[in-house]
Amino acid sequence: QAMTGLNSVTGTPESGPTRIGVSIVDMVVGLNAAVGIAMALVERARSGRGQFIDLALFDSGISILHPHAAGWFMNGKLPRLTGNAHAYVAPYDQFQTKTRPIFLGVANDRQFRKAAEILGRPGLAEDPRFKTNGLRSENRQALTEILSPLLAEWECEELTGRLLAAGVAAGPVNTVAEVLTDPHTAHRQMVVEKEGYRGVGPPIKFSRTPASVRRKPPTFAADAREVLALAGYTDEEMDALIESGAAVMERKP
């Protein structure tokens, strides 16, 4: 039970957890491991001493309970399931336009005024229900009912461009295929192709020593002997490990 919902956004006890689309906690613990190793190396350069690094999926899951942990600490209230909406910012949600869904992320009152002007309803920013983010969050249902038909009148690409130019975060909701074939994805070299393999490129860019994919992922156990040799095993010891089943060389059905 302690591990339930680590890759979930938890709502009320009645609603239960709703799993998000990617295994975010698995990835966060890997990122925390990389950061922790870097921190330990910096400390070792000062003290000359090494140390163990303790990382757990559970701890990493708790570390990303933002903003729900802070909200519970402040007011003791459990978060509600909000779908794509932000728990404490409004409007910060997915909406349907004339052509495709758009995600609108209005982070402050200035941006809300800009968005309202672009949508042809500047008076919304002065509406007593929507003058501040706190009020918009309290009245998000009423705000959504007003914004939805306004957004539905626009072509997604045109509206996105207008909002971005005004400093309002917005973007079309892309499918995985659209993301991976987007020109900006190619520009950022985030798709690599090598010997028939296609995959996601390295997200960290170095100016002097750029990352690269030097080899495609190996087939199952293709590097087993090489890894064992690096660990100091002889050919005879490897054969014994393989024969005993301690080193698995083929995937079993």
C-alpha positions in Angstrom: 0.0 0.0 0.0 2.9 2.4 0.7 3.9 2.3 -2.9 0.4 2.7 -4.4 0.0 5.6 -6.8 3.6 6.5 -7.1 3.0 7.2 -10.8 -0.4 8.6 -10.1 -2.1 11.9 -9.4 -4.0 11.1 -6.2 -7.5 12.6 -5.7 -9.9 12.1 -2.9 -10.2 8.8 -1.1 -13.5 8.2 -3.0 -12.0 8.9 -6.4 -8.8 7.0 -5.9 -5.5 7.5 -7.9 -5.5 8.2 -11.6 -2.4 7.0 -13.4 -0.6 9.5 -15.6 0.6 8.6 -19.1 4.3 8.0 -18.4 6.2 6.3 -15.6 7.4 9.6 -14.2 8.7 8.3 -10.9 11.0 5.8 -12.5 12.5 8.6 -14.6 12.7 11.0 -11.7 14.7 8.5 -9.5 17.1 8.1 -12.4 17.5 11.9 -12.6 18.0 12.1 -8.9 20.6 9.4 -9.1 22.6 11.4 -11.7 22.3 14.6 -9.7 23.2 12.7 -6.5 26.3 11.2 -8.0 27.4 14.6 -9.3 26.9 16.1 -5.8 28.8 13.3 -4.2 31.7 13.8 -6.6 31.9 17.5 -5.8 31.8 16.8 -2.1 34.5 14.1 -2.5 36.8 16.7 -4.2 36.6 18.7 -1.1 36.7 16.0 1.6 38.6 13.2 -0.2 36.0 10.8 1.1 33.3 8.7 -0.7 29.9 7.8 0.5 26.8 5.7 -0.3 23.8 7.3 -2.1 20.4 6.0 -1.0 17.6 6.5 -3.5 14.1 5.1 -3.4 11.2 5.3 -5.8 9.0 6.1 -2.8 11.1 9.2 -1.8 11.2 10.4 -5.4 7.5 10.1 -5.7 7.0 12.2 -2.6 9.5 14.8 -3.9 7.3 15.6 -6.9 4.0 16.0 -5.1 3.9 19.6 -6.2 1.8 21.6 -5.6 -0.3 19.1 -3.7 2.0 18.5 -0.7 2.4 22.3 -0.2 -1.3 22.7 -0.4 -2.0 20.0 2.2 0.7 21.4 4.5 -0.9 24.8 4.3 -4.6 24.0 4.5 -5.0 20.3 5.2 -7.2 19.8 2.2 -6.9 16.8 -0.2 -6.4 17.7 -3.8 -9.3 17.1 -6.2 -8.8 15.3 -9.5 -8.6 18.1 -12.1 -7.8 16.3 -15.3 -5.4 18.5 -17.3 -6.1 21.6 -15.2 -3.6 23.0 -12.7 -4.7 22.7 -9.1 -4.1 26.3 -8.2 -3.8 28.3 -11.4 -6.6 29.2 -13.9 -7.1 29.1 -16.8 -4.4 26.4 -17.1 -6.0 23.6 -19.0 -6.7 22.0 -22.3 -9.4 23.5 -24.5 -10.9 22.6 -28.0 -10.3 25.1 -30.8 -11.9 25.0 -34.3 -9.2 22.7 -35.6 -7.5 20.8 -32.7 -7.0 21.0 -28.9 -4.9 23.7 -27.4 -3.2 23.9 -24.0 -3.5 27.3 -22.4 -1.2 28.1 -19.5 -2.1 31.5 -18.0 0.3 32.0 -15.2 -0.5 35.4 -13.8 -3.0 38.3 -14.0 -1.1 40.2 -16.7 -1.2 37.1 -19.0 -4.9 36.7 -18.3 -5.5 40.3 -19.4 -3.5 39.7 -22.6 -5.4 36.4 -23.3 -8.8 38.1 -22.7 -7.9 40.9 -25.2 -6.8 38.4 -27.9 -10.0 36.4 -27.4 -12.1 39.6 -27.8 -13.3 39.8 -24.2 -11.0 42.3 -22.4 -13.8 42.9 -19.8 -13.1 39.4 -18.4 -10.0 40.7 -16.7 -12.2 43.2 -14.7 -14.9 40.7 -13.9 -15.1 40.5 -10.1 -15.0 36.7 -10.4 -11.7 36.6 -12.4 -9.6 39.7 -11.4 -7.0 37.6 -9.6 -5.7 34.1 -10.0 -7.2 33.1 -6.6 -10.6 34.2 -7.8 -10.2 32.5 -11.1 -9.3 29.3 -9.4 -12.4 29.6 -7.2 -14.6 30.3 -10.2 -12.9 28.1 -12.7 -16.0 26.3 -13.8 -17.7 29.6 -14.7 -14.5 30.8 -16.4 -14.2 27.6 -18.4 -17.8 27.9 -19.6 -17.0 31.4 -20.9 -13.7 30.6 -22.5 -14.6 27.3 -24.2 -16.9 28.9 -26.9 -14.4 31.7 -27.4 -11.5 29.4 -28.0 -13.7 27.2 -30.3 -13.9 30.1 -32.8 -10.1 30.1 -33.5 -7.8 28.0 -35.6 -5.4 26.4 -33.2 -2.2 27.5 -35.0 -3.3 31.1 -35.4 -4.4 31.4 -31.8 -1.2 29.8 -30.5 0.9 32.3 -32.4 -1.0 35.3 -31.2 -0.9 34.1 -27.6 2.8 33.3 -27.7 3.6 36.7 -29.2 1.8 38.3 -26.3 3.7 36.3 -23.8 1.0 33.8 -22.9 2.0 30.2 -22.7 0.0 28.1 -25.2 0.5 25.3 -27.7 -1.3 22.7 -29.7 -1.9 19.3 -28.0 0.3 17.0 -30.2 0.1 13.3 -30.6 3.3 11.3 -30.1 3.7 11.1 -33.9 3.3 14.8 -34.3 5.9 15.5 -31.6 8.5 13.1 -33.0 8.1 14.4 -36.6 7.9 18.1 -35.7 10.6 20.3 -37.4 11.7 21.7 -34.1 12.3 18.1 -32.8 14.6 17.6 -35.8 16.3 20.9 -35.2 17.0 20.0 -31.6 18.3 16.6 -32.7 15.9 14.7 -30.5 15.4 11.8 -32.8 18.4 9.6 -33.7 18.6 7.0 -36.5 21.4 4.4 -36.6 21.6 1.2 -38.5 17.8 0.8 -38.7 17.3 1.9 -35.2 15.2 5.0 -34.3 15.0 6.5 -30.8 14.9 9.6 -28.7 18.1 11.7 -28.7 20.0 13.0 -25.7 18.2 15.9 -24.0 21.3 17.4 -22.4 23.4 19.5 -24.8 27.1 20.2 -24.2 28.9 23.0 -26.1 32.3 21.3 -26.0 31.6 17.6 -25.8 28.2 17.0 -27.4 26.4 13.8 -26.6 25.9 11.3 -29.3 24.4 7.8 -29.9 27.5 5.7 -30.8 25.7 2.4 -31.0 22.2 1.1 -31.2 20.7 -0.8 -28.3 22.1 -4.4 -28.2 19.9 -7.5 -28.5 19.2 -9.5 -25.4 22.5 -10.6 -23.7 24.6 -9.6 -26.7 27.1 -7.9 -24.4 27.0 -10.4 -21.5 30.4 -11.8 -22.1 32.0 -8.4 -22.6 30.4 -7.2 -19.3 31.6 -10.3 -17.5 35.1 -9.9 -18.9 35.2 -6.3 -17.7 34.2 -7.6 -14.2 37.3 -9.9 -14.3 35.7 -13.3 -15.2 37.7 -15.8 -17.3 36.2 -17.6 -20.2 35.9 -20.8 -18.1 34.1 -18.9 -15.3 31.7 -17.4 -17.8 30.9 -20.8 -19.2 30.2 -22.0 -15.7 27.9 -19.1 -15.0 26.0 -19.6 -18.2 25.7 -23.4 -17.7 24.4 -22.9 -14.2 21.8 -20.3 -15.4 23.4 -17.5 -13.3 24.1 -15.7 -16.5 21.1 -15.8 -18.8 22.0 -15.7 -22.5 18.6 -16.0 -24.1 15.2 -14.7 -23.4 12.9 -17.5 -22.1 9.2 -17.6 -23.2 
